Amino acid sequence: MIIGVLTIEILIYYSSSLKEKRFVLKSIKDRLKNKYNVSVAELEYQDKWQRSLIGISMISNQKSFVEKEMQADARLYRDTKFREGLIATLEQRVADYRETG
């Protein structure tokens, strides 16, 4: 089992409330889920109205597929529709959890 995890810290400079932040994050999360069929969740900074850390994960039996999809997810921030937020940090990990023996 191959698990890919991507974390993205987003700064939403023009957000003036938690409600506005949630609207922006919902748009980003829905776009990622629909385009790449991944799981997405807000991991930190739920009480901050201009900052968020989202986690994106995917499971497959092929490492090359997970790596390719995670790289595509990471490139999504270049998409003009994703520009609601500015990427502050981005971290990607792909791990193989197959049992050996």
Number of C-alpha atoms within 10 A of each C-alpha: 12 18 18 22 20 19 20 21 21 20 19 21 13 12 18 11 12 15 11 15 24 16 11 17 21 14 13 20 18 14 15 18 13 9 11 13 13 20 15 19 14 18 14 13 13 14 11 11 19 19 20 24 20 19 21 22 19 20 18 13 13 12 16 12 15 22 20 12 16 23 13 13 17 17 10 17 18 11 8 8 12 16 14 19 22 16 17 13 11 14 11 17 13 18 14 14 10 9 6 4 3
